Amino acid sequence: MTTASFSASNTAAVAAAAAARTVLITGVSKGLGRALAVELSKRGHTVIGCSRAQEKLNSLQSELSSPDRHLLLNVDVRSDNSVKELARVVMEKKFVPDIIVNNAGTINKNNRIWEVPVEEFDTVIDTNVKGIANVLRHFIPLMLPKSRGIIVNMSSGWGRSGAALVAPYCASKWAVEGLSRAVAKEMPDGFAVVALSPGVINTEMLQSCFGNSASGYQTPDAWSLKAATMILNLTAADNGASLTV
């Protein structure tokens, strides 16, 4: 599949986006995940969010439109058992998602690969790659009976190129691209699995790489306006695509 920018020109897709959806967002407590959750709630959609930061989840709950409509839970996507429990609660409460946004991610501190501590390398891979696999393992079976669904795996421009000092992160995002394309081939008709690069956004992760110059890029809130529209407009025709907001 080729990398492409998304254009919301399909009338049927736009009409479908108007219907209320249930959207699972991992890594929802800050950055892109938080901004996307707030924007989707404003548009009348239901958010299932997870993060390891309980205090930030509590804060986010009060920011969402119609707070009681949403489900925010303390989950570590690196743990298969933790994600399995999330899936159990979601099924119990009949919150099965129409859309999944695998957003949880982390990056290593700027360093040459031979200077990256093994624990730091493992954290990047466990979060960015295994975390997505854990969500797919437990949530795809819940979505299959609906015969339709969208899965968005957050990638990066560095998952399609490379950069010095962030080799673990680049490796993880290249893995996300490959994983997304492979799983896309496994899904039945009616589903789409895509890898989505958000572009360059002023998040904590960018600040860790770029320092003060990160402030020259757009904010997560500004990004979420475009990203929400794009994600809601995805259809089965996008299966296997690598997209950029």
Phi and psi in degrees as a GROMACS rama.xvg file:
@    title "Ramachandran Plot"
@    xaxis  label "Phi"
@    yaxis  label "Psi"
@TYPE xy
-93.4372  157.445  THR-2
-82.9069  135.01  THR-3
-145.084  157.656  ALA-4
-91.8339  143.274  SER-5
-83.5336  141.316  PHE-6
-127.29  120.775  SER-7
-84.1844  69.0409  ALA-8
-109.642  -5.58176  SER-9
-81.7808  114.72  ASN-10
-60.5564  -41.9982  THR-11
-63.3035  -39.481  ALA-12
-66.0553  -41.3626  ALA-13
-63.2952  -40.1405  VAL-14
-64.6001  -40.9251  ALA-15
-63.8313  -33.832  ALA-16
-65.5441  -21.7079  ALA-17
-70.4721  -23.8689  ALA-18
-72.5823  143.607  ALA-19
-66.3579  132.938  ALA-20
-118.455  160.901  ARG-21
-107.105  122.547  THR-22
-122.179  122.293  VAL-23
-90.4197  125.393  LEU-24
-124.828  119.793  ILE-25
-88.6156  157.116  THR-26
60.8633  45.8844  GLY-27
-87.403  -7.85985  VAL-28
-81.3942  -12.2489  SER-29
-155.447  172.429  LYS-30
58.3008  -137.111  GLY-31
-63.9383  -39.1964  LEU-32
-62.6103  -44.1378  GLY-33
-65.2251  -47.1297  ARG-34
-61.677  -40.4981  ALA-35
-67.1192  -40.0864  LEU-36
-61.7957  -44.7079  ALA-37
-62.9749  -43.9156  VAL-38
-65.6455  -43.7268  GLU-39
-64.6932  -37.5754  LEU-40
-65.9104  -37.1773  SER-41
-61.6734  -30.8233  LYS-42
-86.8767  4.48985  ARG-43
92.5024  11.4154  GLY-44
-94.6128  156.127  HIS-45
-93.3923  133.155  THR-46
-109.723  128.255  VAL-47
-104.395  116.729  ILE-48
-122.374  147.222  GLY-49
-139.536  151.241  CYS-50
-166.825  166.203  SER-51
-91.9954  -4.11591  ARG-52
-102.943  93.2868  ALA-53
-61.6578  -42.011  GLN-54
-62.1371  -39.1378  GLU-55
-70.679  -32.8022  LYS-56
-65.0005  -41.6944  LEU-57
-61.4549  -42.1972  ASN-58
-64.6849  -42.5645  SER-59
-64.1536  -38.6822  LEU-60
-53.4299  -40.7062  GLN-61
-74.7949  -18.2314  SER-62
-84.9436  -21.2583  GLU-63
-76.0671  142.073  LEU-64
-65.6814  136.045  SER-65
51.209  66.3416  SER-66
-51.3638  -35.3468  PRO-67
-69.7716  -12.8161  ASP-68
-80.4268  -14.4357  ARG-69
-108.484  162.238  HIS-70
-128.649  112.471  LEU-71
-118.231  125.964  LEU-72
-133.351  149.073  LEU-73
-79.853  109.796  ASN-74
-140.809  140.833  VAL-75
-107.11  106.969  ASP-76
-65.1409  -17.058  VAL-77
-69.6248  -19.8735  ARG-78
-99.3362  118.688  SER-79
-60.9639  -39.0835  ASP-80
-65.7257  -36.1378  ASN-81
-66.0865  -42.5224  SER-82
-69.2591  -36.7029  VAL-83
-60.1588  -41.0129  LYS-84
-66.8504  -38.7506  GLU-85
-58.6072  -45.973  LEU-86
-61.9342  -38.324  ALA-87
-63.2065  -45.7286  ARG-88
-65.0333  -42.3291  VAL-89
-60.6078  -44.147  VAL-90
-65.2953  -42.5161  MET-91
-60.7841  -39.2772  GLU-92
-91.3312  5.17837  LYS-93
57.0593  44.2177  LYS-94
-105.61  27.7535  PHE-95
-53.5867  125.584  VAL-96
-72.8871  146.828  PRO-97
-86.7235  -29.7086  ASP-98
-134.778  137.654  ILE-99
-116.72  132.219  ILE-100
-117.755  102.407  VAL-101
-79.8685  89.6549  ASN-102
-103.84  -23.7092  ASN-103
-54.9098  130.036  ALA-104
-163.609  161.567  GLY-105
-147.532  168.567  THR-106
-136.572  153.7  ILE-107
-79.4538  157.624  ASN-108
-66.8848  142.859  LYS-109
-50.8501  119.764  ASN-110
-168.531  149.967  ASN-111
-69.0608  148.622  ARG-112
-54.3157  -37.1151  ILE-113
-76.0484  -4.99392  TRP-114
-109.707  0.13257  GLU-115
-81.2663  121.405  VAL-116
-58.8753  143.857  PRO-117
-58.4695  -37.4445  VAL-118
-64.2683  -36.3948  GLU-119
-69.6231  -41.5813  GLU-120
-60.0857  -46.1275  PHE-121
-61.8874  -38.8611  ASP-122
-62.4817  -41.0809  THR-123
-63.1133  -48.7381  VAL-124
-67.1392  -42.5581  ILE-125
-63.9105  -36.9276  ASP-126
-79.4156  -52.7688  THR-127
-77.4876  -28.6939  ASN-128
-110.855  -58.5916  VAL-129
-64.0441  -33.115  LYS-130
-60.0588  -43.4156  GLY-131
-64.7599  -44.8242  ILE-132
-59.6641  -39.64  ALA-133
-62.8022  -42.5737  ASN-134
-64.9371  -45.0151  VAL-135
-61.3819  -41.8355  LEU-136
-58.0269  -40.0802  ARG-137
-98.6451  -19.8552  HIS-138
-103.857  -27.862  PHE-139
-58.4317  -44.9708  ILE-140
-58.8533  -30.11  PRO-141
-72.4791  -30.8947  LEU-142
-84.2007  -27.0951  MET-143
-55.7758  -40.9033  LEU-144
-61.5894  -20.6375  PRO-145
-78.8286  -14.2977  LYS-146
63.379  17.5534  SER-147
-162.842  155.285  ARG-148
166.513  158.286  GLY-149
-124.008  131.376  ILE-150
-122.973  120.722  ILE-151
-112.068  116.418  VAL-152
-103.085  117.251  ASN-153
-70.2338  121.983  MET-154
-109.292  -146.688  SER-155
-167.958  156.982  SER-156
-58.8089  -28.0181  GLY-157
-80.3933  1.24909  TRP-158
-94.3286  1.97048  GLY-159
-129.71  0.895214  ARG-160
-145.554  -136.602  SER-161
-166.748  160.81  GLY-162
-150.829  142.484  ALA-163
-65.7371  149.624  ALA-164
77.469  -4.8967  LEU-165
-130.446  39.4163  VAL-166
-58.2599  -41.7937  ALA-167
-59.7379  -42.549  PRO-168
-64.739  -45.8228  TYR-169
-57.8613  -45.962  CYS-170
-59.4163  -41.2775  ALA-171
-65.8339  -38.9282  SER-172
-77.5204  -30.6206  LYS-173
-62.3764  -38.0805  TRP-174
-64.1036  -38.8994  ALA-175
-61.1915  -41.9133  VAL-176
-60.2496  -48.0729  GLU-177
-66.6689  -42.512  GLY-178
-60.3422  -43.7026  LEU-179
-62.8607  -44.5468  SER-180
-67.7574  -36.2498  ARG-181
-69.1104  -46.449  ALA-182
-64.9841  -32.9567  VAL-183
-56.7669  -35.3584  ALA-184
-75.6083  -15.8496  LYS-185
-91.6103  -16.1902  GLU-186
-82.3069  146.038  MET-187
-73.3759  170.252  PRO-188
-55.894  146.299  ASP-189
101.131  -9.81594  GLY-190
-114.397  157.353  PHE-191
-138.941  133.451  ALA-192
-118.424  122.697  VAL-193
-130.941  152.966  VAL-194
-100.712  127.741  ALA-195
-121.645  118.636  LEU-196
-89.8614  123.975  SER-197
-77.2252  -8.90445  PRO-198
86.3642  -167.535  GLY-199
-96.9196  112.009  VAL-200
-124.093  145.046  ILE-201
-76.8265  79.1742  ASN-202
-110.564  174.365  THR-203
-59.3004  -36.7796  GLU-204
-65.5195  -41.775  MET-205
-66.0173  -39.5434  LEU-206
-61.3295  -33.4163  GLN-207
-67.2986  -26.4467  SER-208
-94.2286  -44.5799  CYS-209
-97.0586  -13.465  PHE-210
66.195  -142.878  GLY-211
-63.0959  -24.0613  ASN-212
-67.862  -14.2675  SER-213
-61.2982  -26.1025  ALA-214
-66.089  -13.165  SER-215
-81.0178  -3.28588  GLY-216
-104.555  165.492  TYR-217
-65.3237  154.651  GLN-218
-82.5073  159.343  THR-219
-56.7566  -36.8008  PRO-220
-63.7466  -43.4127  ASP-221
-65.5998  -41.4221  ALA-222
-61.0398  -39.374  TRP-223
-63.1287  -27.5086  SER-224
-62.2354  -45.7317  LEU-225
-75.2778  -41.1305  LYS-226
-65.2456  -40.9809  ALA-227
-60.9532  -44.5361  ALA-228
-62.4589  -44.7654  THR-229
-60.6536  -49.3379  MET-230
-63.8505  -42.339  ILE-231
-66.4766  -25.0721  LEU-232
-92.1362  -2.13327  ASN-233
-66.8266  144.065  LEU-234
-132.369  176.899  THR-235
-59.2358  -24.4394  ALA-236
-65.3695  -17.8402  ALA-237
-88.8081  1.68498  ASP-238
-54.3896  128.524  ASN-239
87.6181  -0.774232  GLY-240
-79.9549  152.026  ALA-241
-108.458  113.661  SER-242
-116.263  161.904  LEU-243
-132.839  134.484  THR-244
